Amino acid sequence: MARLHSASLPTALLAAALLYLGQQAFVAPRAPGLRTSDVRQLVSLRANANSVSTGLTWPSPEAEAKLREVDGIKLYPTHAWSDDMMPILPASKDIGATPVIIGVAADSGCGKSTFLRRILGALGTEVSEGHTAIGDMMTVVCLDDYHTNDRAGRKATGLTALDARENDFALMGAQIEALKKGKAVYKPIYNHDSGFKDPPELLQPNKVMVFEGLHPIYDEKARSQLDLGIYIDIVNDVKFAWKVQRDVQERGWTEQQVRDDINKRLPDFSKYVDPQKANADVILRYEPSDQGLPYLKVKLIQKKGGAFPMITLKKDLTLKGSKPGATLKMYDQDWYGNDVTVVEMDGEIDMDNMEAQLKEIESNI
């Protein structure tokens, strides 16, 4: 992955935010379902009253007849381009520094939104409403926007959104590269409410740009532009427990429906999403506690020699007061052929004494 060339203000602020996250990672996580207010703070208002289907599926003779190419970039008509749109164009202003580019990868419903909400909160950035979350110094792009087909199109192809063939990595990589060079782009929009591809939106570069979704570290072109790649790794037992809590409550599913949905996605997840953790700089991994669920073992796995300061412990800690309590320790290990340092917490912080215990953790970092 690309490395940072200067200790710019955005880099310093982001490093502070990541340090904050290192502390907060060990607060007992909740299932990653979000309230409407949370979604509006983090992402955009995704609904579009004028959302309509293109009626196209890629590949098909109808779509191929409408294919355009600009500067070597194929503009699939399933993205609902208008004739006057260019995939890359000059920015409206110079932001004065090379944007810091971050990728956050995980399966759907595995905590990306919670992670990014904490980062935005730590940075104190204000987010404007729109499809994409744009703050005064940070922009968060949902990579679902680069799905080649809409919901009906994927039904026609028989492929899932996790499948690499259903994602426009060529456009994604070219536009991430352009944004890092300080250019603007017309970025596609996937409307989660309607399931359609809405017309692309004009996106300007920002000091920090986060690309979150299923595949930010998958494609070599996109991965090469990242200053930091983060993977949120939820083992299946924890994923099932979290998705049951979310989908039973919010969608009215049964536990068996949740399990069937996870199992249906598992082959594509294992092939296209999970391998990214081998190339990530930081992995936030959730496993069942040694004392069993619902308690968790949380691991902050950090590649040595990364672009940002590594979070380490001065000594092992034991936190008491709650059942089961918590232990924190640090050790080195091999992670897919990479030397890493792991900070691990097993158990749960005493929520009645959380502030004091977080200060104890902070003083030991």
HUKA-V39440 format. One record per residue. N is the residue number from 0. RES is the residue in one letter. PHI is phi as a letter, one per 40 degrees, with the letter a starting at -180 (999 if undefined). Layout:
n: (N,N)
res: (RES,RES)
phi: (PHI,PHI)
This chain:
n: (0,1,2,3,4,5,6,7,8,9,10,11,12,13,14,15,16,17,18,19,20,21,22,23,24,25,26,27,28,29,30,31,32,33,34,35,36,37,38,39,40,41,42,43,44,45,46,47,48,49,50,51,52,53,54,55,56,57,58,59,60,61,62,63,64,65,66,67,68,69,70,71,72,73,74,75,76,77,78,79,80,81,82,83,84,85,86,87,88,89,90,91,92,93,94,95,96,97,98,99,100,101,102,103,104,105,106,107,108,109,110,111,112,113,114,115,116,117,118,119,120,121,122,123,124,125,126,127,128,129,130,131,132,133,134,135,136,137,138,139,140,141,142,143,144,145,146,147,148,149,150,151,152,153,154,155,156,157,158,159,160,161,162,163,164,165,166,167,168,169,170,171,172,173,174,175,176,177,178,179,180,181,182,183,184,185,186,187,188,189,190,191,192,193,194,195,196,197,198,199,200,201,202,203,204,205,206,207,208,209,210,211,212,213,214,215,216,217,218,219,220,221,222,223,224,225,226,227,228,229,230,231,232,233,234,235,236,237,238,239,240,241,242,243,244,245,246,247,248,249,250,251,252,253,254,255,256,257,258,259,260,261,262,263,264,265,266,267,268,269,270,271,272,273,274,275,276,277,278,279,280,281,282,283,284,285,286,287,288,289,290,291,292,293,294,295,296,297,298,299,300,301,302,303,304,305,306,307,308,309,310,311,312,313,314,315,316,317,318,319,320,321,322,323,324,325,326,327,328,329,330,331,332,333,334,335,336,337,338,339,340,341,342,343,344,345,346,347,348,349,350,351,352,353,354,355,356,357,358,359,360,361,362,363,364)
res: (M,A,R,L,H,S,A,S,L,P,T,A,L,L,A,A,A,L,L,Y,L,G,Q,Q,A,F,V,A,P,R,A,P,G,L,R,T,S,D,V,R,Q,L,V,S,L,R,A,N,A,N,S,V,S,T,G,L,T,W,P,S,P,E,A,E,A,K,L,R,E,V,D,G,I,K,L,Y,P,T,H,A,W,S,D,D,M,M,P,I,L,P,A,S,K,D,I,G,A,T,P,V,I,I,G,V,A,A,D,S,G,C,G,K,S,T,F,L,R,R,I,L,G,A,L,G,T,E,V,S,E,G,H,T,A,I,G,D,M,M,T,V,V,C,L,D,D,Y,H,T,N,D,R,A,G,R,K,A,T,G,L,T,A,L,D,A,R,E,N,D,F,A,L,M,G,A,Q,I,E,A,L,K,K,G,K,A,V,Y,K,P,I,Y,N,H,D,S,G,F,K,D,P,P,E,L,L,Q,P,N,K,V,M,V,F,E,G,L,H,P,I,Y,D,E,K,A,R,S,Q,L,D,L,G,I,Y,I,D,I,V,N,D,V,K,F,A,W,K,V,Q,R,D,V,Q,E,R,G,W,T,E,Q,Q,V,R,D,D,I,N,K,R,L,P,D,F,S,K,Y,V,D,P,Q,K,A,N,A,D,V,I,L,R,Y,E,P,S,D,Q,G,L,P,Y,L,K,V,K,L,I,Q,K,K,G,G,A,F,P,M,I,T,L,K,K,D,L,T,L,K,G,S,K,P,G,A,T,L,K,M,Y,D,Q,D,W,Y,G,N,D,V,T,V,V,E,M,D,G,E,I,D,M,D,N,M,E,A,Q,L,K,E,I,E,S,N,I)
phi: (999,c,b,c,c,a,c,c,d,d,c,c,c,c,c,c,c,c,c,d,c,d,c,c,d,c,c,d,c,b,d,c,c,b,c,d,c,c,c,c,c,c,b,c,c,c,c,b,c,b,c,b,c,c,g,b,b,b,c,a,d,c,c,c,c,b,c,b,b,b,f,g,b,c,b,c,c,c,c,g,c,c,c,c,c,b,c,b,a,c,c,c,a,c,c,g,a,c,d,c,b,b,b,b,b,a,c,c,g,b,h,c,c,c,d,c,c,c,c,c,c,c,c,g,c,c,b,c,c,i,c,b,c,b,b,c,b,b,b,b,b,c,c,d,c,c,d,c,b,c,d,c,c,c,c,c,c,g,b,c,c,c,c,d,c,c,b,c,c,c,c,d,c,c,c,c,c,c,c,c,c,g,c,c,a,c,c,d,b,b,c,c,c,c,g,c,c,c,d,d,b,c,b,c,c,b,c,b,b,b,b,b,i,c,b,c,b,c,c,c,c,c,c,c,c,c,c,a,b,b,b,c,b,b,c,d,c,c,d,c,c,c,c,c,c,c,c,c,c,c,b,g,c,c,c,c,c,c,c,c,c,c,c,c,c,d,d,c,d,c,c,b,b,c,c,c,c,c,b,c,c,b,b,b,b,b,b,c,c,c,c,g,c,c,c,b,b,b,b,b,b,b,c,c,g,c,c,b,d,c,c,b,b,c,a,c,b,b,b,b,h,b,b,c,g,a,b,b,a,b,a,b,a,c,b,f,g,b,c,b,b,b,b,b,b,b,h,a,c,c,c,c,b,c,c,c,c,c,c,c,c,d,c,b,c)
